[in-house]
């Protein structure tokens, strides 16, 4: 563990660009690394989305920690343009956008070199507790795994500080696939027979999984995914993940610059010359995060009476089969809507969406305004119940009442 650490801030795009080699070296030596903290993810998100969400062109606040000249930790932040509660909202890069520009990053984290975790958290806690160097009213950390370094940082900032934490907890469905497809299918719970039937039907129909092996193929498959995904969500009268041109250009840049087959996984399900579905995911070590998928649910009759009834499940099953044969041990469906995720998962991981709010005049006023509606509804219900009980009691106590002798508590109990 380092005894002398030096903390500094990166505030310009040119400085972020110059960090690429050091960042990628740190990424390889960081046990906490996830796809959303790669330098390429951070860089292309900032270029395509971040500059529009930021408070100014110099809104970058990437915290770097060094031991002598060696980079040992990075926490990429920026000041958001439209603050939620106060004038200073610091957000982890990848978060803090309007809904249409959101890329929904999960497993947000910070990069810390192996063995430097405790020292890095202490340095960051000390820096973020003071308002002189890096002032903030709200600190948005995104969706992180319970027990992660960001989770630990939030805990330390809560101690002996005028800070409250807003949390939203949900589960990320996963599948253990290290023993291959057959073993995995044997571990499924209630829908095992249905899932096996879908796989059997897909193979009988001659469905094939085509995996992108080149950047050109990955880009082509991604475009098909965007069309399928958007068609599905537009039918449900929702925007969909690829409605924003900024989000589309961000993912196109990732497809172009991430290494196909080692950093990114894109595959499509085909029957004859028709694409039934596409899955797009990120690879990290022995894990694949199935970031987005889309499949054809329109005009099934065009494929005849023997068409595949569950192309989405077949797509993920054949992807799991392929990946398990290529050294991947975990297939993460990520949090979000989708009945198929519950059907295909063998276990879940708890995630938390974290936002820290520093209590001061600005945030207190905003919190009061936000909470006043809920408070008003609560008071209205309370007053309404009180008046109703008073009226009931007056009727009971009336000499001519037929309800005389009845208990209000008995009659009003649910």
KACORPE-V364347 format. One record per pair of residues at least 12 apart in sequence whose C-alpha atoms are under 10 Angstrom apart, sorted by the first residue. I is the first residue (numbers start at 1). J is the second residue. Records with the same first field share a line. If there is no record, write none. Layout:
# KACORPE-V364347
I=J + J
This chain:
# KACORPE-V364347
1=67 + 113 + 114 + 115 + 116 + 117 + 118 + 119 + 120
2=66 + 67 + 68 + 72 + 115 + 116 + 119 + 120
3=67 + 116 + 119
4=66 + 67 + 68 + 119
5=65 + 66 + 67 + 68 + 69 + 70 + 71 + 72 + 73 + 119 + 120 + 123
6=64 + 65 + 66 + 67 + 68 + 69 + 71 + 72 + 123
7=63 + 64 + 65 + 66 + 67 + 71 + 73 + 74 + 120 + 123 + 124 + 127
8=61 + 62 + 63 + 64 + 65 + 66 + 74 + 133
9=60 + 61 + 62 + 63 + 64 + 65 + 74 + 75 + 76 + 77 + 133 + 134
10=58 + 59 + 60 + 61 + 62 + 63 + 64 + 76 + 77 + 78
11=57 + 58 + 59 + 60 + 61 + 62 + 63 + 77 + 78
12=57 + 58 + 59 + 60 + 61 + 62
13=43 + 46 + 47 + 57 + 58 + 59 + 60
15=60 + 62
16=39 + 42 + 43 + 60 + 62 + 76
17=39 + 40 + 43
19=39 + 64 + 71
20=38 + 39 + 40 + 43
21=39
22=39 + 70 + 71 + 72
23=37 + 38 + 39 + 40 + 64 + 71 + 72 + 73 + 74 + 111
24=37 + 38 + 39 + 40
25=71 + 72 + 113
26=38 + 70 + 71 + 72 + 73 + 74 + 111 + 112 + 113 + 114
27=39 + 72 + 73 + 74 + 110 + 111 + 112 + 113
28=111 + 113 + 114 + 285
29=72 + 111 + 112 + 113 + 114 + 115
30=72 + 73 + 110 + 111 + 112 + 113 + 114 + 115 + 116 + 117
31=111 + 112 + 113 + 114 + 115 + 117
32=107 + 108 + 109 + 110 + 111 + 112 + 113 + 114 + 117 + 148 + 149 + 150
33=107 + 108 + 109 + 110 + 111 + 112 + 113 + 284 + 285
34=106 + 107 + 108 + 109 + 110 + 111 + 282 + 283 + 284 + 285 + 287 + 289
35=105 + 106 + 107 + 108 + 109 + 263 + 264 + 281 + 282 + 283 + 284 + 288 + 289
36=93 + 94 + 105 + 106 + 107 + 108 + 109 + 110 + 282
37=74 + 75 + 76 + 92 + 93 + 94 + 105 + 107 + 108 + 109 + 110 + 111
38=111 + 258 + 263
39=76
40=253 + 254 + 257 + 258
41=93 + 94 + 250 + 251 + 253 + 254 + 257 + 258
42=76 + 92 + 93 + 94
43=93 + 250 + 254
44=249 + 250 + 251 + 252 + 253 + 254 + 257
45=93 + 94 + 95 + 103 + 246 + 247 + 249 + 250 + 251 + 253 + 254
46=60 + 78 + 93 + 94 + 250
47=246 + 249 + 250 + 253
48=101 + 245 + 246 + 247 + 248 + 249 + 250 + 251 + 253
49=93 + 94 + 97 + 101 + 102 + 103 + 244 + 245 + 246 + 247 + 249 + 250
50=78 + 79 + 80 + 81 + 93 + 94 + 95 + 96 + 97 + 101 + 246
51=78 + 80 + 81
52=80 + 81 + 97 + 98 + 101 + 246
53=78 + 79 + 80 + 81 + 82 + 95 + 96 + 97 + 98 + 101
54=78 + 79 + 80 + 81 + 82 + 90 + 91 + 93 + 96 + 97
55=78 + 79 + 80 + 81 + 82 + 83 + 87 + 88 + 89
56=78 + 79 + 80 + 81
57=79
58=78 + 79
59=77 + 78 + 79 + 80 + 81 + 90
60=76 + 77 + 78 + 79 + 80 + 90 + 91 + 93
61=75 + 76 + 77 + 78 + 79 + 90 + 91 + 92 + 93 + 134
62=74 + 75 + 76 + 77 + 78 + 92 + 93
63=75 + 76 + 77 + 78 + 110 + 124 + 127 + 134
64=76 + 111 + 112 + 120 + 124
65=112 + 119 + 120 + 123 + 124
66=120
67=116
70=113
71=111 + 112 + 113
72=111 + 112 + 113 + 114 + 115 + 116 + 117 + 119 + 120
73=110 + 111 + 112 + 113 + 114 + 116 + 117 + 119 + 120 + 121 + 123 + 124
74=109 + 110 + 111 + 112 + 113 + 120 + 124
75=92 + 93 + 109 + 110 + 111 + 112 + 120 + 124 + 150
76=90 + 91 + 92 + 93 + 94 + 109 + 110 + 111
77=89 + 90 + 91 + 92 + 93 + 94 + 95 + 139 + 140 + 141
78=90 + 91 + 92 + 93 + 94 + 95 + 96 + 139 + 140
79=91 + 92 + 93 + 96 + 135 + 136 + 138 + 139
80=92 + 93 + 95 + 96 + 97 + 138 + 140
81=96 + 97
82=96 + 97 + 98
83=96 + 137 + 138
84=96 + 137 + 138 + 140 + 357 + 363 + 366 + 367
85=137 + 138 + 357 + 358 + 362 + 363 + 364 + 365 + 366 + 367 + 369 + 370
86=136 + 137 + 138 + 357 + 358 + 360 + 361 + 362 + 363 + 364 + 365 + 366 + 367
87=135 + 136 + 137 + 138 + 362 + 363
88=134 + 135 + 136 + 137 + 138 + 139 + 362
89=135 + 136 + 137 + 138 + 139 + 140 + 356 + 357
90=134 + 135 + 136 + 137 + 138 + 139 + 140 + 141 + 355 + 356
91=136 + 138 + 139 + 140 + 141 + 142 + 355
92=108 + 109 + 110 + 139 + 140 + 141 + 142
93=105 + 108 + 140 + 141 + 142
94=106 + 108 + 141 + 142
95=108 + 140 + 141 + 142 + 143
96=139 + 140 + 141 + 142
99=239 + 241 + 244
100=239 + 240 + 241 + 242 + 243 + 244 + 245 + 246 + 247
101=241 + 242 + 243 + 244 + 245 + 246 + 247 + 248
102=241 + 242 + 244 + 246 + 247
103=241 + 242 + 244 + 246 + 247 + 248 + 250 + 251 + 291
104=142 + 143 + 241 + 291 + 335 + 336
105=142 + 143 + 144 + 291 + 334
106=142 + 143 + 144 + 145 + 172 + 289 + 291 + 334 + 335 + 351 + 352 + 353
107=142 + 143 + 144 + 145 + 146 + 148 + 150 + 172 + 334 + 351 + 352 + 353
108=141 + 142 + 143 + 144 + 145 + 148 + 149 + 150 + 151 + 351 + 352 + 353
109=141 + 142 + 143 + 144 + 145 + 148 + 149 + 150 + 151
110=141 + 148 + 149 + 150
111=149
112=149
117=149
118=149 + 152 + 153
120=149 + 153
121=149 + 150 + 152 + 153 + 154 + 156 + 157
122=153 + 156 + 157
124=153 + 156 + 157
125=152 + 153 + 154 + 155 + 156 + 157 + 158
126=156 + 157
128=153 + 157
129=156 + 157 + 158 + 160 + 161 + 162 + 163 + 358
136=356 + 357 + 358
137=163 + 356 + 357 + 358 + 359 + 360 + 361 + 362 + 363
138=163 + 164 + 165 + 355 + 356 + 357 + 358 + 359 + 363
139=154 + 165 + 354 + 355 + 356 + 357 + 358
140=165 + 166 + 353 + 354 + 355 + 356 + 357
141=153 + 154 + 352 + 353 + 354 + 355 + 356
142=167 + 352 + 353 + 354 + 355
143=167 + 168 + 169 + 170 + 335 + 351 + 352 + 353 + 354 + 355
144=169 + 350 + 351 + 352 + 353 + 354
145=169 + 170 + 171 + 172 + 349 + 350 + 351 + 352 + 353
146=169 + 349 + 350 + 351 + 352 + 353
147=350 + 351 + 352
148=351
150=354
151=351 + 352 + 353 + 354
154=354 + 355 + 356
155=356
157=356 + 358
158=356 + 357 + 358
161=358 + 359
162=357 + 358 + 359 + 360
163=356 + 357 + 358 + 359 + 360
164=355 + 356 + 357 + 358 + 359
165=353 + 354 + 355 + 356 + 357 + 358
166=352 + 353 + 354 + 355 + 356 + 357
167=351 + 352 + 353 + 354 + 355 + 356
168=351 + 352 + 353 + 354 + 355
169=350 + 351 + 352 + 353 + 354
170=335 + 336 + 348 + 349 + 350 + 351 + 352 + 353
171=334 + 335 + 336 + 347 + 348 + 349 + 350 + 351 + 352
172=332 + 333 + 334 + 335 + 336 + 341 + 342 + 345 + 347 + 348 + 349 + 350 + 351
173=331 + 332 + 333 + 334 + 335 + 336 + 340 + 341 + 342 + 343 + 344 + 345 + 346 + 347 + 348 + 349 + 350
174=288 + 289 + 290 + 330 + 331 + 332 + 333 + 334 + 335 + 341 + 342 + 344 + 345 + 346 + 347 + 348 + 349
175=187 + 188 + 320 + 329 + 330 + 331 + 332 + 333 + 341 + 344 + 345 + 346 + 347 + 348
176=287 + 320 + 324 + 328 + 329 + 330 + 331 + 332 + 345 + 346 + 347
177=287 + 320 + 321 + 323 + 324 + 325 + 327 + 328 + 329 + 330 + 331 + 346
178=286 + 287 + 320 + 321 + 323 + 324 + 325 + 326 + 327 + 328 + 329 + 330 + 331
179=321 + 324 + 325 + 327 + 328 + 329
180=320 + 321 + 322 + 323 + 324 + 325 + 327 + 328 + 329
181=317 + 318 + 319 + 320 + 321 + 322 + 323 + 324 + 325
182=196 + 321
184=317 + 320 + 321 + 324 + 344 + 345 + 346
185=317 + 344 + 346
186=346
187=344 + 345 + 346 + 347
188=342 + 343 + 344 + 345 + 346 + 347
189=342 + 343 + 344 + 345 + 346
190=343 + 344
191=342 + 343 + 344
192=343 + 344
194=310 + 343
195=310 + 313 + 314 + 317 + 340 + 343 + 344
196=313 + 314 + 317
197=310 + 314
198=308 + 309 + 310 + 311 + 312 + 313 + 314 + 317
199=308 + 310 + 311 + 313 + 314 + 315 + 317 + 318
200=314
201=306 + 307 + 308 + 309 + 310 + 314
202=269 + 271 + 307 + 308 + 309 + 310 + 311 + 313 + 314 + 315 + 318
203=308 + 314 + 318
204=306 + 308
205=271 + 272 + 306 + 307 + 308
206=270 + 271 + 272
207=269 + 270 + 271 + 272 + 274 + 275 + 276 + 308 + 311 + 314 + 315 + 318
208=268 + 269 + 270 + 271 + 272 + 275 + 276 + 314 + 315 + 318
209=267 + 268 + 269 + 270 + 271 + 275 + 276 + 277 + 278 + 314 + 315 + 316 + 317 + 318 + 319 + 321 + 322
210=266 + 267 + 268 + 269 + 270 + 275 + 278 + 318 + 319 + 322
211=260 + 261 + 265 + 266 + 267 + 268 + 269 + 278 + 279 + 319 + 322
212=260 + 261 + 264 + 265 + 266 + 267 + 268
213=259 + 260 + 261 + 262 + 264 + 265 + 266 + 267
214=255 + 256 + 259 + 260 + 261 + 266
215=255 + 256 + 257 + 258 + 259 + 260 + 261 + 264 + 266
216=255 + 256 + 260
217=255 + 260 + 266 + 267
218=252 + 255 + 256 + 259 + 260 + 261 + 264 + 265 + 266 + 267 + 268 + 280
219=251 + 252 + 253 + 254 + 255 + 256 + 266
220=252 + 255 + 266
221=255 + 266 + 267 + 268 + 275 + 277 + 278 + 279 + 280
222=248 + 251 + 252 + 255 + 266 + 267 + 268 + 278 + 279 + 280 + 292 + 293
223=248 + 251 + 252 + 278
224=268 + 275 + 276 + 277 + 278 + 279 + 294 + 295
225=242 + 266 + 267 + 268 + 275 + 276 + 277 + 278 + 279 + 280 + 292 + 293 + 294 + 295 + 296
226=240 + 241 + 242 + 243 + 248 + 278 + 292 + 293 + 294
227=242 + 294 + 295 + 296
228=275 + 276 + 277 + 278 + 293 + 294 + 295 + 296 + 297 + 298
229=241 + 242 + 243 + 277 + 278 + 292 + 293 + 294 + 295 + 296
230=242 + 243 + 294
231=294 + 295 + 296 + 297 + 298
232=294 + 295 + 296 + 297 + 298
233=294
235=297 + 298
241=292
242=292
255=280
258=282
259=283
260=282 + 283
261=282 + 283 + 326
262=282 + 283 + 284 + 285
263=281 + 282 + 283 + 284 + 285 + 288
264=280 + 281 + 282 + 283 + 284 + 288 + 289 + 290
265=279 + 280 + 281 + 282 + 283 + 288 + 289 + 290 + 291 + 319 + 323
266=278 + 279 + 280 + 281 + 282 + 290 + 292 + 293 + 319
267=279 + 280 + 281 + 293 + 315 + 316 + 318 + 319 + 322
268=280 + 293 + 294 + 295 + 315 + 316 + 318 + 319
269=295 + 311 + 312 + 314 + 315 + 316 + 318 + 319
270=311 + 315
271=303 + 307 + 308
274=296 + 303
275=295 + 296 + 311
276=294 + 295 + 296 + 297 + 308 + 310 + 311 + 312 + 314 + 315
277=293 + 294 + 295 + 296 + 297 + 311 + 312 + 313 + 314 + 315 + 316
278=292 + 293 + 294 + 295 + 296 + 311 + 312 + 315 + 316 + 319
279=291 + 292 + 293 + 294 + 295 + 312 + 315 + 316 + 319
280=292 + 293 + 294
281=293 + 331 + 332 + 333
282=332
283=328 + 331
284=328 + 330
285=327 + 328 + 329 + 330
286=323 + 324 + 326 + 327 + 328 + 329 + 330 + 331
287=323 + 324 + 327 + 328 + 329 + 330 + 331 + 332
288=320 + 323 + 328 + 329 + 330 + 331 + 332 + 333
289=330 + 331 + 332 + 333 + 334
290=316 + 319 + 331 + 332 + 333 + 334
291=332 + 333 + 334 + 335
292=333 + 334
293=312 + 315 + 316 + 333
294=311 + 312 + 315
295=310 + 311 + 312 + 313 + 315
296=310 + 311 + 312
297=309 + 310 + 311 + 312
310=340
312=340
313=340 + 341 + 343 + 344
316=331 + 333 + 340 + 341 + 344
317=344
319=331
331=344 + 345 + 346
332=345 + 347 + 348 + 349
333=345 + 348
334=348 + 349 + 351
335=348 + 349 + 350 + 351
385=412
388=412
389=408 + 409 + 412
390=408
392=407 + 408 + 411 + 412
393=406 + 407 + 408
396=408
